[in-house]
């Protein structure tokens, strides 16, 4: 009996595999092709002169898997006409082929933009699977149930694939340790690739039923998940929203500009809340759970001021530093969130509207002159053009003092002497801004837009440098720096891309040593690695972003010295990058009294950094004088 039962399950297993392969043959073909291509690339990575095309093939084949799964789901209820189906599949292949040729073909051509575009289209393909049967669902619950089946299948297939791949890899390790079995270490990665490309796809597809719409016989959501939603997800969501609302009141009271990071927090919390409410959508339709509908309504109303704050924060960065791909994406997501909130308050059908609108905005953001790649490149080139034109380094779209470069003679010292000959034509602020723009263009777009400014061909110069002895480590970005005649040593770390202000007291003298009228004097010194000091019963800390020094006592009589107003008003008097020594000791002296304790903070030196996120104290040194009042 056990043998017959085992044989029965084996027959059922192979039958399911055979049926899955027959139904989704093209998808399985691409899963196998992905496995073969990835393994071949791994095995021959050291012999390829140019691996980029092979990596691109792997990416595009992986892209085809969700693309054709979506096509199968779309055609499942549309037509059984094989000729019409073939047309759709052919269009899918054309799309994948175009995507392949949009990717760089050589390492020297690589920028982030094509791969960001690929990542967005890859995400859109997965959303395409989510909404594929949208025209055949009788109601929103059918589409919701379809996606529930897909989600459960996905989680199940990933868990099983992880267990199988881990088990096989541990088996390999055991055979090596116990039986001295030698094998290529690449086999570990290849096993994971085979399991997650072929077996994972088979498991996912085999669990999709013929009828994945709800027939009304089984509950859509378990009460257990409802309890998780009610007692875990909702309190967390409420806490996050309250924190952001409190931040809105804080910046209104203090009348300060919002920090850039708030845009990411708003996006994360908003999307988290939308997903939570989508997961319990069936309960919203039942009379016994009307509280969810009310909470959902208030949540979307609260999102309106948060979205406004998001737009203010990102617009401030765009006004200061121009459009970048990152800022464009944040702005586009803000537009999408606003659409979702309006649709929710107008009681539109969110189950269909949310994924479809996200797909449309994602695709539109990647194409056309309004897309993120075109607008960001134009914006940054325009900023660079304005900087160079203001110093007459660029006239009529030609560099007036272009440095002639020659990588053929291998004279490294001669080129080094030319790389910064135009530095003095730009202020340090303009020079840093120009350097950061060129760095951005190198990473995301390349230099096609600014090539007409040069009389020399940048691509030819780069090829020359690669064939020389002394210049193989030169990147295109460095060649552009040298051609313009500005030194790139100032952007070796992130802080160099910001404005640095140094404060020093010109005559510390006896002022620091004199503690007449105070009981004790404490030396304080803070930097990025040390933001707090403990003097037995006295705890002193620096909040670098809020720009204050807090003194805490065992009695909990805290004293806070607010330094922000003083430094905000002072940095306008200082040229970035230089040390300002004109302050008298009293100019950076702060006094405070709390109960029976008087305190005086004497700052002797400080280093302030001004970047996209605002002003921040990087280093602070001075003395703290304390007196206990009777």
Secondary structure as GFF3:
##gff-version 3
##sequence-region A 1 630
A	DSSP	alpha_helix	2	23	.	.	.	ID=ss1
A	DSSP	alpha_helix	25	43	.	.	.	ID=ss2
A	DSSP	alpha_helix	52	75	.	.	.	ID=ss3
A	DSSP	alpha_helix	82	101	.	.	.	ID=ss4
A	DSSP	three_ten_helix	107	109	.	.	.	ID=ss5
A	DSSP	alpha_helix	112	131	.	.	.	ID=ss6
A	DSSP	alpha_helix	140	179	.	.	.	ID=ss7
A	DSSP	alpha_helix	186	194	.	.	.	ID=ss8
A	DSSP	pi_helix	195	199	.	.	.	ID=ss9
A	DSSP	alpha_helix	200	206	.	.	.	ID=ss10
A	DSSP	alpha_helix	223	228	.	.	.	ID=ss11
A	DSSP	pi_helix	229	233	.	.	.	ID=ss12
A	DSSP	alpha_helix	234	254	.	.	.	ID=ss13
A	DSSP	alpha_helix	261	279	.	.	.	ID=ss14
A	DSSP	alpha_helix	281	284	.	.	.	ID=ss15
A	DSSP	three_ten_helix	287	289	.	.	.	ID=ss16
A	DSSP	alpha_helix	290	321	.	.	.	ID=ss17
A	DSSP	alpha_helix	325	345	.	.	.	ID=ss18
A	DSSP	alpha_helix	350	366	.	.	.	ID=ss19
A	DSSP	alpha_helix	372	390	.	.	.	ID=ss20
A	DSSP	beta_strand	394	395	.	.	.	ID=ss21
A	DSSP	beta_strand	398	399	.	.	.	ID=ss22
A	DSSP	alpha_helix	412	416	.	.	.	ID=ss23
A	DSSP	three_ten_helix	423	425	.	.	.	ID=ss24
A	DSSP	alpha_helix	428	444	.	.	.	ID=ss25
A	DSSP	alpha_helix	448	451	.	.	.	ID=ss26
A	DSSP	alpha_helix	458	467	.	.	.	ID=ss27
A	DSSP	alpha_helix	476	484	.	.	.	ID=ss28
A	DSSP	three_ten_helix	489	491	.	.	.	ID=ss29
A	DSSP	three_ten_helix	494	497	.	.	.	ID=ss30
A	DSSP	beta_strand	499	505	.	.	.	ID=ss31
A	DSSP	alpha_helix	509	513	.	.	.	ID=ss32
A	DSSP	beta_strand	520	526	.	.	.	ID=ss33
A	DSSP	beta_strand	532	535	.	.	.	ID=ss34
A	DSSP	beta_strand	538	543	.	.	.	ID=ss35
A	DSSP	beta_strand	548	553	.	.	.	ID=ss36
A	DSSP	beta_strand	559	562	.	.	.	ID=ss37
A	DSSP	alpha_helix	564	570	.	.	.	ID=ss38
A	DSSP	three_ten_helix	571	573	.	.	.	ID=ss39
A	DSSP	beta_strand	579	583	.	.	.	ID=ss40
A	DSSP	three_ten_helix	585	588	.	.	.	ID=ss41
A	DSSP	beta_strand	589	594	.	.	.	ID=ss42
A	DSSP	beta_strand	597	611	.	.	.	ID=ss43
A	DSSP	beta_strand	614	628	.	.	.	ID=ss44
###
